[in-house]
Amino acid sequence: MTEREEEILDAAITVFLRYGVQRSSMSDIAKEANVARQTLYNAFAGKNEVLRATIRLFYERSHKLIAAELPDAHTLEAKLKVFFAHTVYAPYIRLHESPNAADFIQGCNQVAKEEIQAQDERLRMIIESILRPYRKALSAKGTSAKQVSDFVQRSSSAIKHEANNKRHLHTLMNTLITMVSNTIGADATETISA
């Protein structure tokens, strides 16, 4: 992706959050990006492609931040908090600061849902890698890092969309971290040794 395409997608995110996906037009995006409509259409065939690319860009940025911060997190709790900071808290705050959050969510069509599903699988794999040092403990409990990562990914995604406010979000996420820790049978503050 070129720098110009990223700028266009950043503008698209602003427009989608401002007006909602359904009410946003390619003209709105071009205007916000300060490019000609033809430039926009040269980069992206239509609004569905812009939407798919904005979702992909958001996840890519989250992955980079997680990858950069995980090496400095030395406990299970710290690693999960890094992960959730970029996949739950940041999106929740950004979305709920938007006056048209509901329109944005409702505007996510099948194309967007498919992209989100593909990206969520990548996030699940990151959680699985965080849990990998505990695979023996998980196996002793009759589960696996893959199964727990699937549960954690789906749960955190649901929490992100269903939390009533930031306080409720924090309470639910802390409960999820405690549940994972209890499932493993390790203190969440215990240093991980690979």
C-alpha positions as CSV (number, residue, x, y, z in Angstrom):
1,M,0.0,0.0,0.0
2,T,1.3,3.4,-1.0
3,E,1.5,6.3,1.4
4,R,-1.1,8.1,-0.7
5,E,-3.5,5.1,-0.4
6,E,-3.0,5.1,3.4
7,E,-3.8,8.9,3.4
8,I,-7.0,8.1,1.4
9,L,-7.9,5.3,3.8
10,D,-7.3,7.6,6.8
11,A,-9.7,10.1,5.3
12,A,-12.2,7.3,4.6
13,I,-12.1,6.2,8.2
14,T,-12.9,9.8,9.2
15,V,-15.8,10.0,6.8
16,F,-17.2,6.6,7.8
17,L,-17.1,7.6,11.4
18,R,-18.6,11.0,10.7
19,Y,-21.5,9.9,8.5
20,G,-21.7,6.2,8.8
21,V,-20.8,3.8,6.0
22,Q,-24.1,3.8,4.2
23,R,-24.4,7.6,4.0
24,S,-20.7,8.1,3.0
25,S,-20.0,8.6,-0.6
26,M,-16.9,8.3,-2.7
27,S,-17.2,12.1,-3.2
28,D,-17.1,12.6,0.6
29,I,-14.0,10.4,0.8
30,A,-12.2,12.2,-2.1
31,K,-13.0,15.6,-0.6
32,E,-11.7,14.6,2.9
33,A,-8.6,13.1,1.3
34,N,-8.1,16.2,-0.8
35,V,-7.9,14.2,-4.0
36,A,-9.8,14.2,-7.2
37,R,-12.6,11.5,-7.5
38,Q,-10.7,10.0,-10.4
39,T,-7.6,9.6,-8.1
40,L,-9.7,7.8,-5.6
41,Y,-11.3,5.5,-8.2
42,N,-7.8,4.8,-9.6
43,A,-6.8,3.5,-6.2
44,F,-10.0,1.8,-5.2
45,A,-12.8,0.5,-7.5
46,G,-15.6,1.5,-5.2
47,K,-16.8,2.1,-1.7
48,N,-16.7,-1.6,-0.8
49,E,-13.1,-1.8,-1.7
50,V,-12.4,1.3,0.3
51,L,-14.2,-0.2,3.3
52,R,-12.3,-3.5,3.0
53,A,-9.0,-1.7,2.7
54,T,-9.8,0.5,5.7
55,I,-10.5,-2.5,7.8
56,R,-7.3,-4.2,6.7
57,L,-5.3,-1.1,7.4
58,F,-6.8,-0.7,10.9
59,Y,-5.9,-4.4,11.7
60,E,-2.4,-4.1,10.2
61,R,-1.7,-1.1,12.4
62,S,-2.9,-2.9,15.4
63,H,-0.8,-5.9,14.6
64,K,2.3,-3.7,14.3
65,L,1.7,-2.0,17.6
66,I,1.1,-5.4,19.3
67,A,4.3,-6.9,17.8
68,A,6.3,-3.9,18.9
69,E,5.0,-3.9,22.5
70,L,4.7,-7.7,23.3
71,P,8.5,-8.2,23.8
72,D,8.4,-5.8,26.7
73,A,5.5,-7.5,28.4
74,H,6.8,-10.3,30.5
75,T,3.7,-11.8,32.2
76,L,0.5,-13.3,30.8
77,E,-1.5,-10.4,32.2
78,A,0.8,-7.8,30.6
79,K,0.8,-9.6,27.2
80,L,-3.0,-9.8,27.2
81,K,-3.3,-6.2,28.2
82,V,-1.1,-5.2,25.3
83,F,-3.2,-7.2,23.0
84,F,-6.5,-5.8,24.3
85,A,-5.2,-2.2,24.3
86,H,-5.0,-2.3,20.5
87,T,-7.8,-4.7,19.7
88,V,-10.5,-3.8,22.2
89,Y,-9.9,-0.5,24.0
90,A,-8.6,1.7,21.2
91,P,-11.4,0.6,18.7
92,Y,-14.0,1.0,21.4
93,I,-12.9,4.5,22.3
94,R,-12.6,5.6,18.6
95,L,-16.0,4.2,17.7
96,H,-17.8,5.6,20.7
97,E,-16.3,9.1,20.1
98,S,-18.1,9.0,16.8
99,P,-21.5,10.6,16.6
100,N,-22.6,8.0,14.1
101,A,-21.2,4.8,15.7
102,A,-24.4,2.9,15.2
103,D,-24.5,3.9,11.5
104,F,-20.9,2.8,11.1
105,I,-21.7,-0.6,12.5
106,Q,-24.9,-1.0,10.6
107,G,-23.1,0.0,7.4
108,C,-20.7,-2.9,7.6
109,N,-22.0,-5.0,4.8
110,Q,-21.1,-8.6,3.9
111,V,-17.8,-7.5,2.3
112,A,-16.8,-5.8,5.6
113,K,-17.9,-8.7,7.7
114,E,-15.8,-11.1,5.6
115,E,-12.7,-8.9,6.0
116,I,-13.3,-8.6,9.7
117,Q,-13.7,-12.4,10.0
118,A,-10.4,-13.0,8.2
119,Q,-8.6,-10.4,10.3
120,D,-10.1,-11.8,13.6
121,E,-8.6,-15.1,12.7
122,R,-5.2,-13.4,12.6
123,L,-5.9,-11.9,16.0
124,R,-6.8,-15.3,17.3
125,M,-3.5,-16.6,16.2
126,I,-1.7,-13.9,18.1
127,I,-3.6,-14.9,21.3
128,E,-2.7,-18.5,20.6
129,S,1.0,-17.5,20.5
130,I,0.6,-15.6,23.8
131,L,-0.9,-18.8,25.4
132,R,1.6,-21.2,23.8
133,P,3.9,-21.3,26.8
134,Y,1.0,-22.6,28.9
135,R,0.0,-25.4,26.5
136,K,0.9,-28.1,29.1
137,A,-1.2,-26.5,31.8
138,L,-4.1,-26.1,29.3
139,S,-3.8,-29.7,28.1
140,A,-4.0,-30.8,31.7
141,K,-7.3,-28.9,32.0
142,G,-8.6,-30.6,28.8
143,T,-8.2,-27.7,26.5
144,S,-5.7,-26.1,24.2
145,A,-4.1,-22.8,23.4
146,K,-6.1,-22.8,20.1
147,Q,-9.4,-23.4,21.9
148,V,-8.8,-20.8,24.5
149,S,-7.6,-18.3,22.0
150,D,-10.8,-18.8,20.0
151,F,-12.9,-18.2,23.1
152,V,-10.8,-15.1,24.1
153,Q,-11.0,-13.6,20.6
154,R,-14.7,-14.1,20.3
155,S,-15.4,-12.9,23.9
156,S,-13.3,-9.8,23.6
157,S,-15.0,-9.0,20.3
158,A,-18.4,-9.3,21.8
159,I,-17.4,-7.3,24.9
160,K,-16.1,-4.5,22.6
161,H,-19.5,-4.2,21.0
162,E,-21.7,-4.9,24.0
163,A,-20.0,-2.9,26.8
164,N,-22.2,-0.1,28.2
165,N,-19.4,2.3,28.8
166,K,-15.6,2.4,29.4
167,R,-15.9,1.4,33.0
168,H,-18.0,-1.6,32.1
169,L,-15.5,-2.4,29.3
170,H,-12.7,-2.5,31.8
171,T,-14.6,-4.6,34.2
172,L,-15.5,-7.2,31.6
173,M,-12.0,-7.3,30.1
174,N,-10.4,-7.7,33.6
175,T,-12.8,-10.6,34.2
176,L,-11.8,-12.2,30.9
177,I,-8.1,-11.9,31.9
178,T,-8.8,-13.4,35.3
179,M,-10.8,-16.3,33.6
180,V,-7.9,-17.0,31.3
181,S,-5.4,-17.0,34.2
182,N,-7.6,-19.2,36.3
183,T,-8.0,-21.6,33.4
184,I,-4.3,-21.9,33.0
185,G,-3.9,-22.2,36.8
186,A,-1.1,-19.6,36.8
187,D,-0.8,-16.3,38.5
188,A,-1.4,-13.7,35.7
189,T,1.5,-11.7,37.0
190,E,3.9,-14.6,36.9
191,T,6.8,-14.1,34.5
192,I,6.5,-16.3,31.4
193,S,9.3,-18.6,30.6
194,A,9.2,-19.9,27.1
